[in-house]
Amino acid sequence: MYSFPIVEPDPGHTKLRLSREGLEAIERITNPIASVAVIGPYRSGKSFLLNQLLSLSCYEGFGVGHMRDTKTKGIWVWGTPIELDIDGVRTSVFYLDTEGFESIGKSNVYDDRIFALATVMSSVLIYNLPETIREADISRLSFAVELAEEFYGRVKGQDVAFEPAKLLWLIQRDFLQGKSVQEMVNEALRRVPNTSGDKNIDLVNQIRDSLAIMGDNSTAFSLPQPHLQRTKLCDMKDIELDQLYVKRREQLKELVASIISPKIVQGKTLSGKEFVSFLEQILEALNKGEIPSTGSLVEVFNKGILERCLKLYNEKMATLDLPLPEESLQEAHDRSRDQVMQVFDQQHFGRHHAKKSILQLDEEMQKMYKNVILQNEYQSSKLCEALYTRCEDKMDQLQVLRLPSLAKFNAGFQQCNNSFEHECVGPSKTNYVQRMMKMLGKSRSQFIKEYNHRLFNWMFWSAESLYYNPVWHFIVATWETLVYSPILDLDRSSEWLGGTGIITVVALVQFDSFNSHNDSLEALIAKQNQGLINNT
């Protein structure tokens, strides 16, 4: 049997794609699956280490390269799984070899995808490091874990907890200077005191905090160099290797076997087909989603998304036709905010890093919303003031009609009131409604007073006697019929007829029919004058 690629780089060496050859071997497995992945810098001996764990020579197992370019491309799987009984469950264990990071001709984003994919896929993740633990190694691991957690959430749901692999720090060095490898790891991962509030130290501690999800699922192990002549390792038998190395290697095999467990996704083990399906989902999310690289700050990446989201919010709110009622404006804000938050959730990186960005995004949207509220108040005040002024002008015009008509005044009054009620909207409406009612009430009272006064003067009767005079009732009814007529515009005709002339014409036209219509006309006049009495 030999190894197969299951994930390969695309031609541009920036994204990953599946290789059906290796996946078909996995899909045939019906047992629960576990996987052991080795990750680390290129030329750090990952492929050789895997062959040692599988008890295979370089010519039987994973290909080992001694050239300057990396041998393994993408992620490879050893074609024959190791069958183990884990807690009474027959489990098929696959060993995965990954392309080393920091090699020539690759982007950081590509390395991060490899690291993150191995973190998601594996039950045991062996972090193979030469000599010591660098800050860059911690940063890369932290980023890969958070990246894996992020895209696991995008595939399975943000409310589904990420189940990380068991992490094994494997340090390949001969001397530890009095410290155990576990002490070295613990010291490297310990938070750095920051009493001065140094931002750089804050960033260092934030990286360590993001590894908290690994919890107690990590251990450390040291492995001495097998031989000084590393290029000849593949041709050496165990008897030729450093015997301390051989001893530690066997202990490492036992350790790996003791911490292996079936891969768990949402509380369930995975068969071969389910494992491949899960791998396809994660890989699609990794390739589809825009992600930062460890060479850039996550906050900078999320800041770019935040700015695009704020622009989206601003564009949505700019489409509103102001002014709007306050409840309608609030609904529009809530809708736009929900849509923007959904976009941010889809594009941002990292659950831990994103918390700060989410708060900032919400604060910035609230600031923008306050500006929209001020604009709405201004536009509402501007509109209602214009409507108020228009009605005020209309009432003033009705006050100075040459031929006053109560019916015409009432029609204009109602038109003003209705148009203001429907057209004046927004937060200023309440105040302007009060002003409007006060102005209309005052204008109506003044009109009725002037209306009676002008007619009384024309007829030379006292105001008290008019209400009891049937002739006056008849004249008022006739007056209103002719003055408020859609055909005759007597208000303009009055320029050459004069008020007395028109009354005379009206009296002559109607006198003939007065007696024949007396009964019905008196009822009409009584109704009209009752309205006048009520209004005064």
GIFENTA-V731716 format. One line per field, one symbol per residue. phi: phi as a letter, one per 40 degrees, with the letter a starting at -180 (. if undefined). psi: psi as a letter, one per 30 degrees, with the letter a starting at -180 (. if undefined). burial: + if it has 9 or more other C-alpha atoms within 8 Angstrom, else -. Layout:
phi = ???
psi = ???
burial = ???
This chain:
phi = .acbcbbbccdcfbbbacbcdccccccccbcdbbbbbbbiccfbgcccccccccfbcccbcccbbbccccccbgbbbccbcccbcbfgbcbcbbbbbbcccgccgbccccdccccccccccccbbcccbcgabccccccccdcccccccccccccbhccccccccccbcbbcacbbfgbcccccccccccccdaccgccccdccccccccccccfccbababbcccaccccbdccccdcccdccccccccccdcccccbcadcbbfgbcbcdccccccccccccccccccbcbccbcccccccccdcccccccccccccccccbddccccccccccccccccccccbcbgccccdccccccccccccccccccccccccccccccccccccccccccccbdcbcbcccccccdcccccccccccbhcccdccccccccccccccccccccdccccccccfbccccccbbcccccccccdcccccbcccbccccccbcgccccccccccccccccccbdcccccccccccccccccc
psi = lalkkfklllefhflllkjfeeeeeeffkflkklkjkklallhggeeeeeeeefhllffebkkkkglflkekkbklkkfjlkkkjjhgkjkjkkkkklkklglkglleeeeeeeeeeeeeelekjjjjkkeljleeeeeeeeeeeeeeeefeeeefkfgkkkjllkkjjjjjlekghfkleeeeeeeefkkkkiffhkeeeeeeeeeeefgfffbghkllkkjlkeleiefgefgklefflkfeeeeeeeeeeeeeeffklkkkjhgklkaeeeeeeeeeeeeeeeeekklllfflkeeeefeeeeeeeeeeeeeefffkjkllkeeeeeeeeeeeeeeeeeeeefflkkeeefeeeeeeeeeeeeeeeeeeeeeeeeeeeeeeeeeeeeeeeeeeeffgkejkkeeeeeeeeeeeeeeeeefjlaffeeefeeeeeeeeeeeeeeeeeeeeeeeeeefhlleefefgjfeeeeeeeeeeeeeikfekifeeffefeleeeeeeeeeeefeegeefgeeeeeeeeeeefeeeeef.
burial = -+++++++++--+++++++-+++-+++-+-++++++++++++++-+++-++++--+++--+++------++++++++++-+----+---+++++++++++-++--+-++++++++++++++++++++++---+----++++++++++++++++++--------++++++++++-------++-++---------------++-++-++-++--+---+-+++++++------+--+----++--++-++--++--+---+-+++----++++++++--+++++-+++----+++--++--+++-++--++-+++-++-----+++---+--++--++--++-++--+++++-++--+---+--++--++--++-+++-+++-+++-++--++-+++-++-++++++-++--++--+--++---++++++--+---+--++--+-+++++-++---+---------++----+++++++++-+++----+++--+--+-+--++--++--+----------++-+++-++--+----
